[in-house]
Amino acid sequence: MMDIPLRLLTWAVHLTVFGLLAMAVVTVLREDQVGVAAGGVLLGALYAAGPSVEGRPVGGPVWLGALTALWLVLAVASAPFVWPAFPLLYTYVRVLPLWLAMFGVGAVTSAAILAAAWHAGEPAVPLVVGPALAAVVVTLLALACRSMREHADRPDGTARERPAPPVMP
């Protein structure tokens, strides 16, 4: 039963990534930045390769590292490429162990804030607060999905039993 919402959410994240990338590519093409646009297409192709390597112990993190590095280059090259960072955060929580995912989410969010402020010419409250709030929401959503996926993957479909809290006399 939980499989359907998880699939829908996964598709929504994929559509968000490709939608943001398409808008960024079109924007930089209008500015005659063909090389940057080609990098955006390459980022989309690399992202699309994810499902084939995502679950592998080495392949997933290597793929995510390459994806992040290419995103960072594009985010520095052109402002429209800053915003695909946010669906990328969902991928961090999905692919990496939780402690490493939280580090990655913080690093990518910080990089997005710095790149956005750099392109704007100065830091501004919306360029800090917006990405920070988006990162919190995306991370909480990804953690909820991770929990639902773990629950759905149990053979009996039951939740893991948690020990009862201690009773105070």
C-alpha positions in Angstrom: 0.0 0.0 0.0 2.8 2.4 0.8 4.5 1.5 -2.4 2.3 3.8 -4.5 3.0 7.1 -2.6 6.7 6.3 -2.6 6.7 5.7 -6.3 4.7 8.9 -6.9 7.1 10.9 -4.7 10.1 9.4 -6.5 8.6 10.4 -9.9 7.8 13.9 -8.5 11.4 14.3 -7.5 12.6 13.1 -10.9 10.2 15.5 -12.7 11.4 18.4 -10.5 15.0 17.7 -11.3 14.4 17.5 -15.0 12.0 20.5 -15.0 14.6 22.7 -13.1 17.3 21.5 -15.5 15.2 22.2 -18.6 14.4 25.7 -17.4 18.1 26.3 -16.6 19.2 25.0 -20.0 16.7 27.1 -21.9 17.7 30.2 -19.9 21.5 29.8 -20.6 20.8 29.0 -24.2 19.0 32.4 -24.5 22.1 33.9 -23.1 24.2 32.1 -25.7 26.0 30.0 -23.1 26.0 26.8 -25.2 28.8 25.1 -23.2 26.9 25.6 -19.9 23.7 24.3 -21.6 25.6 21.2 -22.7 26.8 20.8 -19.2 23.2 20.9 -18.0 22.2 18.2 -20.5 25.1 16.1 -19.3 23.9 16.7 -15.7 20.5 15.4 -16.7 22.0 12.3 -18.4 24.1 11.6 -15.3 21.1 12.0 -13.0 19.1 9.6 -15.3 21.8 7.0 -14.8 21.2 7.0 -11.1 18.7 4.2 -10.7 21.2 1.8 -12.2 23.9 2.6 -9.6 22.0 4.1 -6.7 21.7 1.0 -4.6 25.2 -0.2 -5.0 27.6 0.3 -2.0 30.3 2.0 -4.1 28.5 3.0 -7.2 25.8 5.1 -5.5 28.2 7.4 -3.6 30.5 7.7 -6.5 27.6 8.6 -8.8 26.3 11.1 -6.2 29.8 12.7 -5.9 30.0 13.1 -9.7 26.5 14.5 -9.8 27.3 17.0 -7.1 30.6 18.1 -8.6 29.0 18.7 -12.0 26.1 20.6 -10.3 28.6 22.7 -8.4 30.5 23.7 -11.6 27.2 24.6 -13.3 25.9 26.5 -10.3 29.0 28.6 -10.3 28.9 29.1 -14.0 25.3 30.3 -14.2 22.6 31.3 -11.6 19.8 29.1 -13.0 21.7 26.0 -12.2 21.7 26.8 -8.5 18.1 25.6 -8.0 18.5 21.9 -9.0 20.4 21.5 -5.8 17.2 21.0 -3.8 15.9 17.8 -5.4 19.5 16.7 -5.3 19.2 16.9 -1.4 16.5 14.2 -1.5 19.0 12.0 -3.4 21.6 12.5 -0.6 19.2 11.1 2.0 18.2 8.3 -0.3 21.7 7.1 -1.3 24.0 7.8 1.7 24.0 6.7 5.3 22.2 9.2 7.4 25.2 10.8 9.1 26.9 11.4 5.7 23.7 12.5 4.1 23.2 15.2 6.7 26.7 16.4 6.1 26.1 16.4 2.4 22.8 18.3 2.7 24.5 21.0 4.8 27.4 21.3 2.3 25.2 21.4 -0.8 22.8 23.9 0.9 25.7 26.1 1.9 27.1 25.9 -1.6 23.7 26.8 -3.1 23.4 29.8 -0.8 26.9 31.0 -1.6 26.4 30.6 -5.4 23.0 32.4 -5.3 24.5 35.3 -3.3 27.5 35.4 -5.6 25.4 35.6 -8.7 23.2 38.2 -7.1 26.2 40.3 -6.2 25.5 40.3 -2.5 23.9 38.2 0.2 20.3 38.8 0.8 17.9 37.4 3.4 15.7 35.5 0.9 18.8 33.9 -0.7 19.8 32.5 2.7 16.4 31.7 4.3 14.8 30.3 1.2 17.4 27.6 0.5 17.8 26.8 4.2 14.0 26.2 4.6 13.9 24.3 1.4 16.7 22.0 2.6 14.9 21.4 5.9 11.6 20.5 4.1 13.3 18.3 1.5 15.4 16.5 4.2 12.3 15.9 6.4 10.4 14.6 3.4 13.3 12.3 2.4 13.6 11.0 6.0 9.8 10.3 6.1 10.1 8.4 2.8 13.1 6.5 4.0 11.1 5.4 7.1 8.1 4.4 4.9 10.4 2.5 2.6 12.0 0.6 5.5 8.6 -0.2 6.9 7.3 -1.4 3.4 10.5 -3.6 3.0 9.8 -5.6 6.1 8.6 -9.1 5.2 5.6 -8.9 7.6 4.9 -5.3 6.8 4.9 -4.4 10.5 6.7 -1.6 12.2 9.8 -2.3 14.2 8.8 -2.6 17.8 10.3 0.0 20.0 11.0 -0.7 23.7 8.4 0.8 26.1 9.6 3.9 27.9 10.7 3.2 31.5 7.9 3.5 34.1 8.8 6.0 36.8 7.8 5.0 40.3 
